[in-house]
Amino acid sequence: MSTETTTPAELGSRWRRQTVLKRDVFSTIERGQFVTDNGEVGAVLRRIDMVSWWTSGISRHFLKREAKALTRARALGVAPELLFSGRRVLVRGWIEALPLHIAKPHGDRAFFRSAKAALHRLHRTGVTHNDLAKEQNWLRTPDGRAAFTDFQLATRFSRRSRLFRLAAYEDLRHLLKHKRRYAPDSLTATERKVLARKSWLTRIWMATGKRVYIAVTRGLFNFTDREGGGTRLVQDAPVVAARLKAHADVSDAVVVAFPDRYDEVGLYAFVESETATEAALIDHVAASLDHAKAPDRLQVVKKLPRLAGGEVRTEILQLIAMNQVDLIDPMIGGESERDIVDRIVAERKNLHDAF
């Protein structure tokens, strides 16, 4: 995959990059500013001009699917606005919101009512999303409403066919799986029945096509998309975190993924310690990682942000690692936590990954 970071030729001077949100074998996603007829607006660019030749065909197919789905969903208010669609680029509007795996709406019944209503509105246009099992494709706005993103696998239907009803059912079932995780007490008896009953199409897919998909993506492309973190988050991060925690001067360590400008995914380690130095910890990690790669960024902090029960707020650390610090403020629980987070933000190690 190319490491060029120039603006795509199709956009000329209309695009101003701020940071990379995600990079995988199918596309690179950037956040920035896009010039429209009404002025400059916050936007997200999906570009496939840097993908390898062996994924270019499917990348173009995904790009076209997303453009067509966003065109139909334009007036719903639950999906990004399509601002520009080209041969190798797609620009969609920026939605001020957090992905579900960062928002973590525990007990938020209102959010899931909003999510169900948004899904019904999308389905009434004849569009099924088809990728709602991923928490990062669900968004929670500051006022608690639900929205969707990443329509690469979406399908447009001209009528409410049997296939449409199956796809819509699976969209709903995936929503209910998230509801079961975050607000299980609010599940109705009917919703529990839906959760317990996969469609015949899904059962066939899991028994056949999914196995091929996993073999190709993880075997051929070495691609895993757990919460957008890829293979390194799955394989390397636990090893790195365990090694850091084994250091005598370390009280805790959290390793999160971030999109790197040069590799698809980088690892950012936040290490809680009063006395350890960054250099000493890097040497400590490098000494015995075996096949795992060392973290690309390592930041020593006096305190990690925590919930009242002591759980580290990894969602805040994830936003810091991704340079999405403007989304943190509504998540802060009080002045003491603000002081901790502000210090980490001020000393973060990935500033050169923001443009």
N, C-alpha and C positions, 0 to 999 in steps of 0.2 A: 504494500500500500504506500502510495506517495506521501511524503511529509510536507508537501507544499502548503502554505497557509495564505496564499494570495486570494483575492476576491474572485469568484467565478466570473468569466468573461461575460456571461449572459446578464449579469447584474450591473456591470460597470461601476459607476460611482454611487449607485443607489444603496449599497450595503456597507454598513460599518460594524465590524465584528467587535464583540466585547469579550466573550469567553466561549470555550468549547463545552457543550453539555454532554455529549456522548460521541463515541467513535466505535464502530464495529466494521465487520467485513462488508456490510451492505450500504453504509452511508456514514457521513459525519454530520452531526447536528450542532449548530452554533447559535448562540444568543447574541442579539445585537440590535441595531437600529436600521430601519428600512424607509427609504424615501417614497412616499405615495403622492398622489395628486393633491392630497390635503395636508402634506407635510410629513415630517419624520415621525415614525411610530416604533414602539418596541415590537420586536418580531423574532421569529425562530426560522433559521435557514436549514433545510435538509439538502445536502449536496452529495452527488454521487460521482463527481468528476475525479475523485481521488481513489476510487475503489479499484481493486485488482481486476484484470480482464476476465477471470473466471467467474466473478460474481456480478459483472456489469449487466448481463442480461436480466437476471432476476431483480437487480437493483432498479433498473428502468421500469420493470413491471410493477414493483412496489410503489415507485414514485407516481406512476399514472393512476394506480388504484387510490392512493391517498388524495390526489388532486380531484378525482371524480367524486369521491365520497364527501370531501370538504365542500365542494361546489353544491351538492344537494343539501348538506346540513347547514348551509350558510346562515339561514335566518333563525336558527333554533336557539342560539345563545348558550349552547352547551358544548360547543366545539370551537377550535380556533378558526378565525376568518382566513380564507385563502386570499393572500395578497398578490402572489405571483407564481406562475407555473411555467417552467421552461423544460428544455430537453434534459438537462442534468441538474436542475435545481427546483426547489419548491420553497416558497416563503409563506409562512403562516403567522397570524397574529400572536403576540405574547399574551398569555393569560396569567394574571397575577394570582398564583395559587401554588399550593404544595402538592406533590404527588402523595398518594395514599401511604406509602411505606415510610414517608417522613412525617406527614401530618398525624398519622396514628390516631384516628378518631374513636378512641375507646369510649363506649357508652353513648356515642353521639347519634341518637335516634333520628334527629332532624336531618343530619347529613344523609343517612340511608333512605329516608323518605324522598329527599331531593334527588338522590341517585336513581331511585326507581322511577321517579317521574321523568327524569332526563332520558333514561333508557327508553321509556315508552314513547317519548317525543321523537327520539331518533328512529325508532322502529316504524313509527307512523309515516316517515318519509320513505320507507322501503330500504333503509340502510341498516345493516348489521355490522357491528364492530369486529367481532371474531377474535379479539386479542385482549379481552378484559380479565383474563386470569392473572395478568401481570398488574401488580399494584401500582407500578409507575405510570400506567396508562389511565389511571383515575386521578383526578385533581380535586382538591378541596380549596375553595376560594376563602378569602379572609372573613366573609360573612356566612360561611358554613355551607355554601351551595356546592353541588357536584358538577363536574365537567369532564370531558374526555380529551385525550390527545393520542397521537400516533395511530393514524388510520391506514397504515400500509396494507393491512390484511382485510380491510373492510370490503363488503360486497354491496352493490346496489341491485335491488330487485325491482322489476317492473310490475309485479303482482305478488300478492300474498300466497305464494305457492307453498307446497309442503316443505321444500328445502328452506324457504324463508322462515317458516315457523320453527323448523329445527334449529336454525342458526340463532333466531331470536330467543328461543328457549335456552340455548347454551349461554348466550350473553347474560340472561337473567340468572342462570344457575351460578355463573362465576361471580356476579354481584352478591348473591346470597352467601357464597363461600367467604367473601370478605366481611359481610355482615356477621356471619357466625364467628369470625375471629375477633371482631372489634365490638360488636353489640349483640352477643348471643341471646341475651334475655329478651330482646325485641323480636326475635323470629316468631312468625305465626305458624300454626299447625300446617297450613298449606305450603308455606315456604320450606318447612322441614321436609315435606314430601317431595318437593322439587329437588332439594339437595340430595335426597336419597335415590333419585331416579335419573340416571344419565340417559340421554337419547341414544337410540340404536346407532346413529351415525358416530357419536362420540365413542361408543363401545368398540365399534369397528376400527376407528382411528387409533385408539389406544392399543389395540391388539395388533395392528399392522402398520399404518402410516407413521404413527408417532415413533415407533422403533426405528424406522428408516430415517426419519427426520433427526432423531438424536444421534444416530450413527453417522450421518453426514455432517451435521453442524458441529458435534463435539469431536468426532473422529477426524473428518477431513479438514474442517475449518477451525477446529479447536475453539469453538464459540459456545459460551454459556452466558445466559443473560439474566442471572439471578439479581433482581432489583437493579438491573442495568450495570452490574459490577463485573460481569464476565468471569472467565475461568480463573483469573488471579484472585478474585475475591473468594471464590469457592475453594481453591486449592492452596494458595500461598498465604492468604491473610490469617487463617487460624494458626499456621505454623509460626509466622512472624510474631503474632500477638503472644503466643505461649512462650516463645523465646525471650521476648521483652519482659514479660511478667516474672520470668525466672531470675532476672537480675536482682541482686540484693537491695539496691537502692530504688527500685521501682515499686510503687504501690498499686498501679494499675496501668493498663494500656489498651487502646482501641485502635483497630486498623480498618479503614474504610477505603472504598475505591473512588477514583476520580478519572475523568477523561484526560489523558495526556496528549500534548500536541504532537508527540513523535511516536508514541506507542498507542495502541488502542485503549488500554486501561493502565493506570498507575495506582500504586498503593500509598496511602498517606497514614502514617502512624502518629497518634497523639499519646504521649507518654507522661503519666503523672509521677513526678518525683521532685523532691526538695533539693537533692544534691547531685544527681547524675547529670553528666554533660552529653550533649548531642554526639560529640565525637566518640566518647566512650561507649555509648549505646549502639552506634553504628558498627563499631568494632566487635562488640558483644554479639550482635545479631549475625554479622557476616561470618563469625567463627564457626557456626554450626547450623546452617540452614539446609544443608544437603542439597536437594534439587530445587527448593523454593528460592525465588528471587527476593533480595532485600527490598525494603520499602523505598519508593522514589522520593518521598518526603518524610522527615521525622522531626516532630516538634515536641520539645520538653515543656510541660506546663506545671505550674504549682498545684492547680486544682482542675479537675474535669467537671463540667456541668452535670448535676445529678438531680433526679427526682427526690421527693421526700423520703422514699423508701430506699434510696441509695443507688438506684439503677442509673447508669451513665446515659445521658441524653445523646445517643449516637446520631439522632436525626439532625441535631444542631451541628455536630462535628462534620456530618456529611455535607451540609450546606457550606461550611467553611472550606472544606477540602475542594469543593466545586466552584469556589468563588461566587457563590450565590448569597452573599452576606446581606443583601438588601431584603431577603425574605425572612430573616431571623427575628426581627424586632417583635412581631406579633406573638412569637412563641415564648418570649422571655417571661419567667414566672415571678420575678421580683428584682429589687435593686441588687441584692447580693449575687444573684445569678447573672444579672447584667454586667456586674463588675468582672466576674469570672470570664464570661463570653467576650466582653470587649477586649480584655487582655489577650485572649487567644487570637481574636481577629486581628488585632494590631500587630501581632508577632507571627502571623501565618507565613508559611514557607513557599506558597505557590503563586506569588504575585506575577511572576513572569509567564504564567499560564493564562493570565487575563490580558486582553489586548487593549 
